[in-house]
Each structure stands twice: as structure tokens, then as C-alpha cells.
């Protein structure tokens, strides 16, 4: 769709060879990785998400009132 070769593993943060594990094993690996500190939400990221949510709400409200 975007002219990218989806087989290039460098495009992904995590690549699982599902020939070697079943779906339950893949889920377990993904959940374990997601629990690592580097994936925890920081206060800065939380603040940014709140700002984006407010901007989206404001945009939605202004679009609705303009129609």
C-alpha cells in the first residue's frame, strides 16, 4: 500500500517466528515484553495524550457546530 516491503524485519519493533510457537506462546511473549519499563507510559506522554484528546474534542465540537 505504501510501497514498503513488509518482509523487512527492521520495520518492526518485535518479530515473532510463528512457525516455532503457537498463538498462546506469542501472546505470552507480547505481554511479557509490554510489561517492560521501556514501554511504560511516562508523565510527559500522559500529558501529551490529554492535550491531543482535548484538541480532538474541540475540533469535533467546532465541526459539529459549523454544520
C-alpha positions as CSV (number, residue, x, y, z in Angstrom):
1,X,0.0,0.0,0.0
2,X,2.8,2.4,0.9
3,X,5.4,0.9,-1.4
4,X,7.2,-0.7,1.6
5,X,8.3,-4.3,1.7
6,X,6.5,-5.7,4.7
7,X,9.0,-8.6,4.9
8,X,11.8,-6.2,6.1
9,X,12.0,-7.0,9.8
10,X,13.7,-3.7,10.6
11,X,10.3,-2.0,10.1
12,X,9.0,-3.7,13.3
13,X,9.7,-3.4,17.0
14,X,9.0,-7.1,17.6
15,X,9.1,-10.0,15.2
16,X,7.9,-13.5,16.2
17,X,8.5,-16.5,14.1
18,X,5.2,-18.2,14.5
19,X,6.5,-21.4,12.9
20,X,8.2,-22.0,16.2
21,X,5.4,-21.1,18.7
22,X,1.6,-21.2,18.9
23,X,-0.8,-18.3,19.4
24,X,-0.8,-18.7,23.2
25,X,3.0,-18.6,23.2
26,X,3.0,-15.5,21.1
27,X,0.5,-13.8,23.4
28,X,2.7,-14.6,26.4
29,X,5.8,-13.2,24.8
30,X,4.0,-10.0,23.7
31,X,2.5,-9.5,27.2
32,X,5.9,-10.0,28.9
33,X,7.6,-7.5,26.5
34,X,4.8,-4.9,27.1
35,X,5.4,-5.1,30.9
36,X,9.0,-3.9,30.5
37,X,9.7,-0.4,31.9
38,X,10.7,1.0,28.5
39,X,7.0,0.6,27.4
40,X,5.5,2.2,30.5
41,X,3.7,5.5,29.9
42,X,5.6,8.5,31.2
43,X,4.0,11.6,32.8
44,X,5.1,13.6,29.7
45,X,3.3,11.1,27.4
46,X,0.2,11.1,29.5
47,X,0.1,14.9,29.4
48,X,0.6,14.9,25.6
49,X,-2.3,12.3,25.2
50,X,-4.6,14.5,27.3
51,X,-3.7,17.5,25.1
52,X,-4.4,15.5,22.0
53,X,-7.7,14.3,23.4
54,X,-8.8,17.9,24.2
55,X,-7.8,19.1,20.8
56,X,-9.8,16.3,19.2
57,X,-12.8,17.1,21.3
58,X,-12.5,20.8,20.5
59,X,-12.2,20.0,16.8
60,X,-15.2,17.7,16.9
61,X,-17.3,20.2,18.7
62,X,-16.4,23.0,16.3
63,X,-17.0,20.8,13.3
64,X,-20.5,19.8,14.7
65,X,-21.5,23.4,15.4
66,X,-20.3,24.5,11.9
67,X,-22.7,22.1,10.1
